[in-house]
Amino acid sequence: MANVETTKLTIRLPRRHVEFAKAYARAHGVTVTEVIDRYLRRMQALEQYAPSAEVAAITGVIPGDVDAEAEWGQHLVDKHLR
């Protein structure tokens, strides 16, 4: 975070979350501020790759237990042989 303007933020979290954050940061040799900063940067990066509205609208339309390749193969058989 060198040469980046910073500001102080006070937040309220359940004690167990604060203790976890401190222990996690200590175990990884960073500060809690760095943990939060890295997490927020990842969130921002992922937003850049969010699916379009059209893709989001159809996501989950086909149940996960459907074998899409088998269904497509059957569709081709039905289309060309019937």
C-alpha positions as CSV (number, residue, x, y, z in Angstrom):
1,M,0.0,0.0,0.0
2,A,3.0,2.3,-0.5
3,N,2.2,5.7,-1.8
4,V,-1.5,5.2,-1.5
5,E,-3.7,7.7,0.4
6,T,-5.3,5.9,3.4
7,T,-7.9,6.7,5.9
8,K,-8.9,5.2,9.2
9,L,-12.0,3.1,9.5
10,T,-13.6,1.8,12.7
11,I,-15.9,-1.2,12.4
12,R,-17.8,-3.3,14.8
13,L,-17.6,-7.1,14.4
14,P,-18.4,-10.0,16.6
15,R,-15.4,-10.7,18.9
16,R,-14.9,-14.2,17.4
17,H,-14.4,-12.6,13.9
18,V,-11.9,-10.1,15.3
19,E,-10.0,-12.8,17.1
20,F,-10.0,-15.0,13.9
21,A,-8.7,-12.0,11.8
22,K,-5.9,-11.3,14.2
23,A,-4.9,-15.0,14.4
24,Y,-5.0,-15.4,10.7
25,A,-2.9,-12.2,10.1
26,R,-0.4,-13.3,12.7
27,A,-0.1,-16.8,11.2
28,H,0.5,-15.3,7.7
29,G,2.9,-12.6,8.8
30,V,0.7,-9.7,7.8
31,T,-1.5,-7.1,9.5
32,V,-5.3,-7.3,9.8
33,T,-5.3,-4.2,7.6
34,E,-3.4,-6.1,4.9
35,V,-5.8,-9.1,5.1
36,I,-8.8,-6.8,4.6
37,D,-7.1,-4.8,1.9
38,R,-6.2,-8.0,-0.1
39,Y,-9.7,-9.3,0.3
40,L,-11.3,-6.1,-1.0
41,R,-8.9,-6.0,-3.9
42,R,-9.9,-9.6,-4.9
43,M,-13.6,-8.6,-4.6
44,Q,-13.0,-5.6,-6.9
45,A,-11.1,-7.8,-9.4
46,L,-13.9,-10.4,-9.5
47,E,-16.5,-7.7,-10.2
48,Q,-14.7,-6.9,-13.4
49,Y,-15.4,-10.4,-14.5
50,A,-19.0,-10.7,-13.5
51,P,-21.2,-12.4,-16.0
52,S,-23.4,-10.3,-18.2
53,A,-27.1,-9.9,-17.3
54,E,-28.0,-12.3,-20.0
55,V,-25.7,-15.1,-18.7
56,A,-26.7,-14.4,-15.1
57,A,-30.4,-14.7,-16.1
58,I,-29.9,-18.2,-17.5
59,T,-27.4,-19.5,-14.9
60,G,-28.9,-22.4,-13.0
61,V,-31.7,-23.0,-15.5
62,I,-30.4,-26.5,-16.2
63,P,-30.2,-28.6,-13.1
64,G,-26.7,-29.7,-12.0
65,D,-27.6,-33.4,-12.2
66,V,-28.3,-33.2,-16.0
67,D,-25.7,-34.7,-18.3
68,A,-25.6,-31.9,-20.8
69,E,-23.5,-33.8,-23.4
70,A,-25.8,-36.8,-23.3
71,E,-28.8,-34.5,-23.7
72,W,-27.2,-32.7,-26.6
73,G,-26.4,-36.0,-28.2
74,Q,-30.0,-37.2,-27.9
75,H,-31.2,-33.9,-29.3
76,L,-29.0,-34.5,-32.4
77,V,-30.2,-38.1,-32.8
78,D,-33.9,-36.9,-32.5
79,K,-33.3,-34.0,-34.9
80,H,-31.5,-36.0,-37.7
81,L,-32.9,-39.5,-37.4
82,R,-36.6,-38.8,-36.8
